[in-house]
Amino acid sequence: MGPGPPAAGAAPSPRPLSLVARLSYAVGHFLNDLCASMWFTYLLLYLHSVRAYSSRGAGLLLLLGQVADGLCTPLVGYEADRAAGCCPRYGPRKAWHLVGTVCVLLSFPFIFSPCLGCGVATPEWAALLYYGPFIVIFQFGWASTQISHLSLIPELVTNDHEKVELTALRYAFTVVANITVYGAAWLLLHLQGSSRVEPAQDIDISDQLGGQDVPMFRVGMLYMTTRLIVNLSQTYMAMYLTYSLHLPKKFIATIPLVMYLSGFFSSFLMKPINKRIGRNMTYFSGLLVILAFAAWVALAEGLGVAVYAAAVLLGAGCATILVTSLAMTADLIGPHTNSGAFVYGSMSFSDKVANGLAVMAIQSLHPCPSELCCRACVSFYHWAMVAVTGGVGVAAALCLCSLLLWPIRLRRWHPDARP
């Protein structure tokens, strides 16, 4: 017996987004991605190695930024959802996106600029205090842009495969942004010469969020561990290349560039792979690639030219788990798009704070407190890279297993149902 006619009054299936609309959405996070690439890859290197601030001081500024970002994301999400009826012509999501863009443009250039008015005799705490307000404003703007942009996904498309495609396109432009940053860095460093850098010395839900939603945030744990792998590996890659592998300084641009090129090409495979093996197995395959990278780094005494192959593995693995985890988040929201921004904001809270605390913990363990690098820091950055990829990768695998054993099932809440 075939399916009957559509029910009277049933809403027609939404038309798929045009290519122009999808590309327009995908470029909406480009500025954020440019800044994030600079923030996670070069902030510690700039503050510690260029500005000569202490290891803990540099870590403290990054922690401040991550905490500010983590606090802002749920607040921005809540306000963006609450303002659903405001800005009828421009829309609340795009309004928050505009506010965030302006804040990022006005604050970020000061973070990577010398402290105005600071001299040789200026104490470090005063210089760090100078950067604090710019970092907070930047992170507020970054969070506003990120949450408003992500919350548009379930608003624009409802089909699961279209969500993956939109997320993959968004990630593709993330890769373009990172290629722009690392390409420019490589060009500038290459023009300065390729002098060698040596170390100095050797569940049920309703339309309203509530207590019943707590088990659902196990996707949240998966998202947090995903971000830890992606962001921490990006943060410590430059240190690992410089102080552990003793590579020339141009490698701090070429290796991240190879990583993001690998991620760029991998992002085009996300939609067919998700269709064939599903979300969970796609994520697991990405984890296996990252764990292979961690094992290679842990067992190899010196990578040499093979560091490019390792970078390909890490880039492909990070792209796979990041795109898949964002698609899982969109699945979690489902038809409840009126709470989408708050869900993204709440889940990003744990991500931002965890990243900041992790960096602060690693920086506090730095074995060379009185100098940029000593003999002990060679192995320190080596094992830091293994820990932030392999160690956190194992934690992500455990989170994934919890989803496989106790999958999250959503059912609609009806107003006439008993509470």
C-alpha positions in Angstrom: 0.0 0.0 0.0 1.6 3.2 -1.1 1.7 6.4 0.9 -1.4 8.4 0.9 -1.8 12.0 -0.2 -0.2 14.7 1.9 -2.2 15.8 4.8 -4.3 18.9 4.4 -2.5 22.1 5.4 0.9 20.2 5.4 3.8 22.6 4.9 5.5 22.1 1.5 9.1 20.9 1.6 11.5 23.9 1.7 13.4 24.6 -1.5 17.1 23.9 -1.3 19.3 26.9 -1.0 20.8 28.2 -4.2 24.6 28.0 -4.7 24.9 31.8 -4.3 23.0 31.7 -1.0 25.2 28.8 0.3 28.4 30.6 -0.7 27.1 33.8 0.8 26.6 32.0 4.1 30.0 30.2 3.9 32.0 33.5 3.7 30.2 35.0 6.7 32.8 33.7 9.2 35.8 34.5 7.1 37.1 37.4 9.3 36.6 35.4 12.5 38.6 32.6 10.9 41.5 34.9 10.0 41.7 36.2 13.5 41.3 32.7 15.1 44.2 31.5 12.9 46.4 34.3 14.2 45.2 33.9 17.8 45.7 30.1 18.2 48.8 29.7 16.1 50.9 32.8 16.8 49.7 34.5 20.0 51.9 32.5 22.4 54.8 32.7 20.0 54.4 36.5 19.6 54.0 37.2 23.3 56.6 34.8 24.5 59.3 34.8 21.8 58.8 38.2 20.2 57.6 40.4 23.0 59.6 38.4 25.6 56.9 38.2 28.2 57.0 35.3 30.6 55.5 31.9 29.7 52.9 32.2 32.4 52.1 35.8 31.4 51.5 34.8 27.8 49.4 31.9 28.9 47.4 34.1 31.2 46.4 36.4 28.4 45.3 33.5 26.3 43.3 32.2 29.3 41.7 35.6 29.7 40.6 35.5 26.1 39.2 32.0 26.3 37.3 32.7 29.5 35.9 35.9 28.1 34.8 34.1 24.9 33.4 31.2 27.0 31.3 33.6 29.1 30.1 35.6 26.2 28.9 32.7 24.0 25.9 31.6 26.1 25.0 35.2 26.9 25.1 36.1 23.2 23.1 33.0 22.4 20.5 33.8 24.9 20.1 37.4 23.8 20.1 36.4 20.1 17.3 33.9 20.7 15.3 36.4 22.9 15.6 39.1 20.2 13.9 36.8 17.6 11.2 39.4 17.0 13.5 42.4 16.8 15.2 43.8 13.7 12.5 42.6 11.3 14.3 44.0 8.2 17.8 42.9 9.1 17.1 40.0 11.5 18.5 39.4 15.0 21.1 36.8 13.8 22.6 39.2 11.2 22.4 42.1 13.7 24.6 40.3 16.2 26.8 39.3 13.4 27.3 42.9 12.5 28.0 43.9 16.1 30.6 41.2 16.4 32.3 42.1 13.2 32.7 45.7 14.2 34.1 44.7 17.6 36.7 42.3 16.0 37.8 44.9 13.5 38.3 47.6 16.2 40.1 45.5 18.8 42.1 42.7 17.1 44.9 44.9 15.5 45.9 46.1 18.9 46.5 42.6 20.2 49.3 42.0 17.7 50.8 45.5 18.0 53.4 46.7 20.5 52.0 48.2 23.8 51.5 51.9 23.2 53.4 53.9 25.8 55.4 50.9 27.1 59.2 51.2 27.4 62.0 49.0 28.5 61.3 49.9 32.2 57.6 49.1 31.9 56.8 46.2 34.3 55.3 43.1 32.6 52.1 43.2 34.6 51.4 46.7 33.2 51.9 45.6 29.7 49.7 42.6 30.1 47.0 44.8 31.7 47.2 47.0 28.5 46.2 44.0 26.3 43.4 42.9 28.6 40.6 45.2 27.4 41.4 44.6 23.7 41.3 40.9 24.2 37.9 41.0 26.0 36.4 43.2 23.3 37.8 41.0 20.6 36.5 37.8 22.2 33.0 39.4 22.7 32.9 40.3 19.0 34.3 36.9 18.0 31.6 35.1 20.0 28.8 37.3 18.7 29.9 36.6 15.1 30.4 32.8 15.7 27.2 32.1 17.5 25.0 34.2 15.2 26.6 32.5 12.2 26.3 29.0 13.5 22.7 29.5 14.6 21.7 30.3 11.0 22.4 26.7 9.8 19.2 25.1 11.3 17.3 28.3 10.2 18.4 28.0 6.6 18.2 24.2 6.0 16.3 21.3 7.6 17.7 18.3 5.6 20.5 16.5 7.5 22.7 16.2 4.4 22.2 19.9 3.5 23.4 20.7 7.0 26.6 18.7 6.5 27.1 20.4 3.1 26.6 23.9 4.6 28.9 23.1 7.4 31.5 21.7 5.0 31.3 24.9 2.8 31.7 27.0 5.9 34.8 25.0 6.8 36.2 25.3 3.3 36.2 29.0 3.7 37.8 28.5 7.2 40.6 26.7 5.3 40.8 29.6 2.8 41.2 32.0 5.7 44.0 29.9 7.3 45.7 29.6 3.9 45.6 33.3 3.6 47.2 33.8 7.1 49.9 31.1 6.7 50.6 32.0 3.1 51.2 35.6 4.1 53.3 34.5 7.0 55.4 32.2 4.8 55.9 35.0 2.2 57.0 37.5 4.9 59.3 35.0 6.6 60.6 33.7 3.3 61.5 37.3 2.2 63.5 37.7 5.4 65.5 34.6 4.6 65.4 31.1 5.8 67.8 31.4 8.7 67.6 28.4 11.1 65.9 28.9 14.5 67.9 27.2 17.2 67.0 26.9 20.9 69.0 29.1 23.2 70.2 26.2 25.2 69.5 22.8 25.2 16.1 11.8 25.9 12.9 14.0 25.8 12.8 17.6 24.9 10.3 20.4 24.7 10.4 23.7 23.0 11.9 25.3 26.1 15.4 24.3 27.4 15.3 22.8 30.9 16.6 20.1 33.2 15.4 17.5 30.7 18.1 18.6 28.3 21.1 17.8 30.5 21.8 14.3 28.9 21.8 15.9 25.5 24.9 17.9 26.2 27.0 14.7 25.9 27.2 15.9 22.2 28.5 19.0 24.0 31.4 17.0 25.5 32.3 15.6 22.1 32.3 19.2 20.7 34.6 20.3 23.5 37.1 17.6 23.0 37.0 18.2 19.3 37.8 21.9 19.8 40.6 21.0 22.2 42.3 18.8 19.6 41.9 21.4 16.8 42.8 24.5 18.8 45.6 23.1 21.0 47.4 21.3 18.2 47.2 24.6 16.3 48.5 26.5 19.3 51.5 24.3 20.0 52.4 23.3 16.4 54.7 26.4 16.0 56.4 25.7 19.3 56.9 22.1 18.4 58.4 22.9 15.0 60.7 25.6 16.4 62.0 24.2 19.7 61.5 20.4 19.4 62.3 19.8 15.7 64.7 22.8 15.3 63.2 23.6 11.9 63.8 26.9 10.1 61.3 29.6 10.9 59.6 29.4 7.6 58.1 26.0 8.7 55.8 27.7 11.2 53.9 29.0 8.1 54.4 26.1 5.6 53.3 23.3 8.0 50.0 24.9 9.1 49.5 25.7 5.4 49.8 22.0 4.5 47.5 21.1 7.4 44.7 23.4 6.2 45.1 22.4 2.6 44.7 18.8 3.7 41.6 19.9 5.6 40.3 21.8 2.7 40.3 18.8 0.4 39.0 16.6 3.1 36.0 18.8 3.7 34.7 18.0 0.2 34.5 14.3 1.2 32.4 14.9 4.3 28.9 14.8 2.6 29.4 11.5 0.7 31.2 9.9 3.7 28.4 10.9 6.1 25.8 9.5 3.7 27.7 6.1 3.4 28.8 5.4 7.0 26.9 7.9 9.1 27.9 10.7 11.5 29.5 8.5 14.3 31.7 6.4 12.1 32.8 9.5 10.1 33.9 11.1 13.4 35.6 7.9 14.5 37.6 7.7 11.2 38.8 11.2 11.8 39.9 10.3 15.3 41.9 7.3 14.0 43.8 9.6 11.6 44.6 12.0 14.5 45.7 9.1 16.8 47.9 7.9 13.9 49.5 11.3 13.9 50.0 11.3 17.7 51.6 7.8 17.5 54.0 8.9 14.8 55.1 12.0 16.7 55.5 10.0 19.9 57.6 7.2 18.3 59.7 9.2 15.9 62.9 10.8 17.3 63.1 13.3 14.4 60.5 13.7 11.6 62.6 15.7 9.1 60.8 16.1 5.8 58.2 13.5 7.0 56.7 16.3 9.0 54.8 17.3 5.9 53.1 13.9 5.8 52.3 14.1 9.5 50.8 17.5 8.9 48.5 16.1 6.1 47.3 13.5 8.6 46.6 16.0 11.3 44.9 18.4 8.9 42.6 15.8 7.5 41.7 14.4 10.9 40.9 17.7 12.4 38.8 18.7 9.5 36.8 15.5 9.7 36.0 15.7 13.4 35.3 19.4 13.4 32.8 19.3 10.5 31.1 16.2 11.9 30.8 17.6 15.4 29.2 20.8 14.1 26.8 18.7 12.0 25.9 16.7 15.2 25.2 20.0 17.0 22.8 21.0 14.2 21.1 17.6 14.6 20.7 18.3 18.3 18.9 21.5 17.6 16.7 19.9 15.0 13.4 21.9 14.4 13.9 23.9 17.6 15.7 26.8 15.8 14.3 29.4 18.3 16.9 28.1 20.8 19.7 27.4 18.3 21.9 30.3 19.3 21.6 29.5 23.0 22.6 25.8 22.3 25.6 26.8 20.3 26.6 29.4 22.9 26.2 27.0 25.8 28.2 24.3 24.1 30.9 26.8 23.1 31.2 27.9 26.7 32.9 24.6 27.8 35.0 24.7 24.6 36.4 28.2 25.3 37.1 27.7 29.0 38.6 24.3 28.5 41.0 25.6 25.8 42.1 28.5 28.0 42.6 26.3 31.1 44.5 23.7 29.1 46.9 26.3 27.7 47.4 27.8 31.1 48.1 24.3 32.6 50.6 23.5 29.9 52.3 26.9 30.2 52.6 26.4 34.0 54.5 23.2 33.4 57.0 24.9 31.1 60.5 23.8 32.3 62.3 27.0 31.4 60.7 29.8 33.5 63.6 32.2 33.3 64.4 31.9 29.5 62.7 31.3 26.2 63.9 27.7 25.8 66.4 25.4 27.5 67.4 21.8 26.8 64.3 20.5 28.7 61.8 22.3 26.5 62.8 20.2 23.5 61.1 17.2 24.9 58.4 19.3 26.6 56.9 20.6 23.4 57.3 17.1 21.8 55.1 15.5 24.5 52.8 18.5 24.6 51.9 17.8 21.0 51.4 14.1 21.7 49.2 14.9 24.6 46.9 17.5 22.9 46.3 15.2 19.9 46.6 11.6 21.3 45.5 12.2 24.9 42.5 14.4 24.0 41.8 12.1 21.1 41.3 9.2 23.4 38.9 11.3 25.5 36.9 12.2 22.4 36.7 8.5 21.6 35.3 7.8 25.0 32.7 10.5 24.5 31.8 9.0 21.1 31.4 5.5 22.7 28.9 7.0 25.2 26.8 8.2 22.2 27.0 4.8 20.6 25.9 3.0 23.8 23.3 5.6 24.8 22.2 7.4 21.6 20.3 10.6 22.0 16.8 10.3 20.6 14.6 13.3 20.1 10.9 13.2 20.1 8.5 16.1 19.6 6.7 17.6 22.6 3.0 18.2 22.1 1.2 21.0 24.0 -1.6 18.6 25.0 0.7 16.0 26.4 0.8 15.6 30.2 3.9 17.1 31.9 
